[in-house]
Amino acid sequence: MAAWLAFVAAPFGNEPSAAVHPQASASPGDSRSARALLDRYCVSCHNQRLKTAGLMLDTLDVNRVGEHADVWEKVVRKLRSGMMPPAGSPRPDTSVSLTFVSALEAWLDEAARARPRAGRTETFHRLNRIEYRNAVRDLLDVNVDVTSLLPADDASYGFDNIAGVLKLNQSLLENYLVAALKVAREAVGSPLPTPKSHEFRVPDELRQYEHLEGLPFGTRGGILVDYDFPQTGEYLIGVDLLCRVAGCDGSAGFADTHQLEVTIDGERVRVFTFEPHEHDDEEVVKGLKIRVPVNAGPRKVGAAFLKLPSVEEVESHRQRLLKPYHMNGNFMQQRWAIYQPFVDKLTITGPFNAIGPGDTPSRRRVFACRPARASDEGACAKKILSGLARRAFRRPVTDADVQRLMAFYTEGRSDGSFEAGIELAIRRLLVTPEFLFRIEVEPANLPADTNYRLNDIELASRLSFFLWSSIPDDELIDAAAGGRLKDTAEADRQVRRMLQDTRSRALVDNFVGQWLQTRNLEAHQPSVPLYPDFDDSLREAFHRETHLFVESVLREDRSVLDLLTANYTFVNERLALHYGIPNVKGSHFRRVTLEGAHRRGLLGHGSILTVTSRPNRTSPVLRGKWILENVLGTPPPSPPANVPPFPEQAEGSRTAVATVRDRMAQHRRNPACTTCHATIDPLGFALENFDAVGRWRELDESYNPIDASGVLPSGARFDSLAAFQTDLLRRPEQFAATVTEKLLTYALGRGLEPYDMPTVRRIVADAAPGQYKLSALILGITRSLPFVMRATDSASAIVSRP
């Protein structure tokens, strides 16, 4: 008891001191006090005999925490979150537990300062397909449809930019060769051997009664596509309509006159008029095609019906939010549910009578000079390829670099024109290892497992792929080539500049989309009978809301805590209707202040609430797991094998087990499920007032009152969503640490190790005085040891490498 009292009374703080640190001249009483706490509350489960969760604390020396940092970091994580000791077991007072964990963190941090470890990233880090797309865009001003050219990338640690899984095989190399051919041809504007046809379909679930953003005002539905016209010439634009009669290629027989408008870059090029007909089963509209001259370059091509206010009011009321295409999968219902014509697909074919590549953004980017005569071609080609290689390789280029590309230029020029030579050289450039890979080669003659600082060129690439998912721009390359990134003030200035650049949207799109799992929205399909108003318009609105919201936190330099507490969001009319927010009209998104607390922050976003639900119901398990992983930073273990299925409620059933909460209780009776679900489920119940597509409700699907009460892992109880949100932020540093861990993983392109945790704590502590601004966390990462340094290969790794 004396030892225990001595432990409680010890002045533990964030920084270690000789009075409390077992490794810094600690008195025997201090180590005995720490051991007394572990023996009383932890060792009964975590010992050599039981080995609960593979954790054994009975034999570890508290005086030497640095030797088993991996174990002690697990202890820190569990104690910080309040998950251990488990609910129902004896627990020390919260203040005592936090005092101990603070001291343990301090001991681990001091051990890390005594022997810092930068960690080792892969030598060859292949660009994932999003980075490849962005790199091509910033290098050549060509927008590539990577989904049609490159396969999806493998993911690890929650992200698809992890170097360890981004491998290159023969099949992928062939994909890159095909992509290089296509990109080089588009960049130079080479003539196509024959006219090509490209088809763009309207998604089956896209609502067609409302205006679509980007199309002219006063229209409804339709389609808008971004299309790169490869040459100046004539193009055939065709529009197919959704048929009311099986096998037809148009739509007719409607009681009103309808007009279909075709536009290029918002300018009208043709209006097709459909007059009423008496025999809708026989009469069809054909030949919705127009041949128009178009200048080469990127254009927006649209097709939409002019809105008829009187008809729209009747039809939108009749079907309100229902999808126009698939009504319960029944063709007869589909046939008679369609009261107006809808666009089905748009086709662009050409060019015909091409007259040249024109003055496109990509040609302006590529051709830095134009040879006036044949004798000038070599020098001009060298200038063009030197500039492109500098940006593609992310460094100053050598004569040898340029000569390798010039050899391909010469080959292409011998068989064709000057531009053909440049095209072949670009094809070669796009498949060079220095373009497809980020390469970090360690200096020679350094001992194994030694930290060394990255050179400025390598650091510039780390910065640009972290913040932009793309290659460095000229300003960043200049700073790196001049050795100025070693200066912390200059590096910070570059980071702030890059965050203000529009290219930093990639940080939101790629990092946030994977961290918050909103990318999964594309594949998520709620049950049509249960949620008939869920469609592509709502899916896209969910996605847009979350990304605009996180981007606002970044652009306005706000605290990451606002991600959980902000009283505003971004909606258009479609999303506002879904949320019940009044007085929002139109397809454009605008910022709105939220009334009440339940929609505040990310936990009120339909994107997250939908991807953490089952197609036919809410899922406290998925939602609780999401909170543990992405808010509390304590992911649960994977479920054991042969877990019994969740007792689903049969449609129309009136059994006593009706609510999801009741069925979860039944599921937890299985001993294999109890331990984890006791932690996961209560967190998910806090969000039970939101249905499977994020609408607020007071009753569940079976008309039972919603019970949103539960208990946090720390033991704190809540009786509503508002109380839950308050409890989550009682220790704001926990959420800040979770965001930092995710950002650091994404920035490094590798999973974090126990020796990285002191870095995370340092970044969070430094950001605390400013209320954990997102920019402070990002700057902390770009200044951190694992970001600016790298370890040489270890001897053990060399020996074990196959």
Secondary structure, 3 states (H helix, E strand, C coil): CHHHHHHHHCCCCCCCCCCCCCCCCCCHHHHHHHHHHHHHHCCCCCCCCCCHHHCCCCCCCHHHHHHHHHHHHHHHHHHHHCCCCCCCCCCCCHHHHHHHHHHHHHHHHHHHHHCCCCCCCCCEEECCHHHHHHHHHHHHCCCCCHHHHCCCCCCECCECCCHHHCCCCHHHHHHHHHHHHHHHHHHHCCCCCCCEEEEEECCCCCCCCCCCCCCCCCEEEEEEEEEEECCEEEEEEEEEECCCCCCCCCCCCCCCCEEEEEEECCEEEEEEEECCCCCCCCCCCCCCEEEEEECCEEEEEEEEEECCHHHHHHHHHHHCCCCCCCCCCCHHHHHHHCCCCCEEEEEEEEEEEEEECCCCHHHHHHCCCCCCCHHHHHHHHHHHHHHHHHHHHCCCCCHHHHHHHHHHHHHHHHHCCHHHHHHHHHHHHCCCHHHHEEECCCCCCCCCCCEEECCHHHHHHHHHHHHCCCCCCHHHHHHHHCCHHHCHHHHHHHHHHHHHCHHHHHHHHHHHHHHCCHHHHHHCCCCCCCCCCCCHHHHHHHHHHHHHHHHHHHHCCCECCHHHHCCEEEECHHHHHHHCCCCCCCCCCEEEECCCCCCCCHHHCHHHHHHCCECCECCHHHHHHHHHHHCCCCCCCCCCCCCCCCCCCCCCCCCCCCCHHHHHHHHHCCHHHHHHHHHHHHHHHCCCCECCCCCECCECCCCCECCCCEECCCCCEECCHHHHHHHHCCCHHHHHHHHHHHHHHHHHCCCCCHHHHHHHHHHHHHHHHHCCEHHHHHHHHHHCHHHHEEECCCHHHHHHCC
